Amino acid sequence: MADVTGKIFDIKLFKKLSYFIIPYKVTYYFVMFSAISLSLSSTLTPYFLKVIVDDYIRPKDYSGMVFFVILMLVTLFLEVVFQFLFVFYANWLGQSVIRDLRVKLFRKIIDFKMAYFDNTAIGRLVTRSVSDIETIASIFSQGLFMIIADLLKMSLVVIVMLYVNWELSLIVFSVLPIIVYATRLFQKSMKKAFEEVRSQVASLNSFVQERISGIKIVQLFNRQKIEYKNFLSINEKHKKAWLKTVWFNSIFFPVAEIASSVTIGLIVWYGGFNIISNGKISLGVIFLFIQMSQMLFRPLRQIADKFNSLQMGMVAAERIFRIIETNSTIKNNGRIIAKSVRGKINFKKLKFSYVSGQTVLNNFSLDIRPGERIAIVGATGSGKSTIINLLCRLYDFKSGDILIDDIPIKNYEIFSLRKHISLVLQDVFLFADSLYNNITLYNDKITKEKVLKASRELGIDQFIKSLPGGYDYNVRERGIMLSSGQRQLIAFLRAYVTDPSILVLDEATSSVDTYTEESIQRAIEKITIGKTSIIIAHRLTTIRSADKIIVLDDGKIVEQGTHEELIKIPSGHYLNLYEVQLAKEFSSV
């Protein structure tokens, strides 16, 4: 939870928001003009009523009364017009700002390095991108501009009241400190309460998203009751956070109403007594002060609520800018545009750790020739996938280097480099979209003809055509309409159509059946010709034809050679892995 300062208005934070107002400064100024016009028109109405009562009704001047009534109606009409313009364009401005802010936030998030997502709950990012962003709109629609309009109106009311009668003005002003003090206490308390509400909303979103994403685990391990109890606890905290805001509202608004009613009573008592005794105060003045006292107290009561909207928006903006100002992107300082890549790769004494003190790669060195097919094997946690993560620049290494075509990888412009690398992961992610769009990822350079040709070469065109709609088939969220083997095939086709110089297969055949594996193996043999290929293998039978097999253990290369060479090493790591896997396959037959 962020620190709560208790500030009514954070100037520094609003300056950051003001950057997003610049493209809409004409609208901004028009909203301010509407606020001023609205304050003037609303203040004139009770004054006209005073004039009508004192100057035309008492003397029974019908024509003069009609004129001022018409003038008052015109003023009321203008008030309605300015109210409409003010509300509409204040909201329009708010929505325009949050649209631009949401774009900037999303652009920032998708460029974050993987380490950021390792330490940040996805549910919290969703809350920031959706709920918190929407709350910021209230700064403009219900907060800042409304408060400015109210303050202008209240200032004009004070001036008119002092001009008309200073004695009644003092009566009204004597009650003001109570309202102001109560408003200030209310505002400070609500600041803390709303900060807690936003924190609990983020926790709730994160919890629900994670459990729905992992619903299979929840059900398979019979955790429904446990997760239900956990949800009840989090939901209860969310309810209590909101009840705090309700509690403060329940205290403040009755106090404000009582103060307003007492003020009206004092105006009627003192004004009526004055009329009866010496007649220095007129009946119209009493009407004016009753109306204007409400125009003074009503904004004060509502201004606290508008401060709530303003502060909720400020809290949300603080959270959003905290993400926007986070420096967690892969540094893209390279100036070399990789128009083509031969595929020579050199790993030089790489050291890397995800968590400080827990080394994953330790002085890792490996040379890969262009067009060479390399397989990497090893136990879980040996550093196989880490090598790929560093090669694709998903993480930054602290020491050592990676060279592609004898050029340090950090000297390449990162996006141009990734164009030449295609990756097939074990855990395939498909978007809720058509098969075709999941294959091309909206890359205009990949034509329909190229996709069809590639699918035929891989032998999966019949499988795609058998689906309802074929390539237009919607795989739904995460590709749940396809089996794991089918998702693997689509991921393989996705990599194939990009025609990469470097092909990376990270456990790409671990989730497919024997028939599908054979199809992929035939495709691998075809597409790896003339291309540098790195295969992280789970099934050792799939890498027997690799040019070189690298055996990792605890982030170090312990063995390397061909399949035939490695199985001849007595008590070797590779031989042990191979025999264990053969035993498992034999026992399952």
Helices and strands as residue ranges (DSSP letters): H 11-18, G 22-24, H 25-51, I 52-57, H 62-109, H 114-118, H 122-127, I 128-132, H 133-138, I 139-143, H 144-164, H 166-213, H 215-220, H 224-277, H 283-324, E 345-352, E 361-368, E 373-378, H 384-391, E 399-404, E 407-408, G 409-411, H 414-418, E 421-424, H 435-440, H 448-458, H 461-465, G 470-472, G 477-479, H 484-497, E 502-506, H 514-527, E 532-536, G 540-543, E 548-553, E 556-561, H 563-566, H 573-588
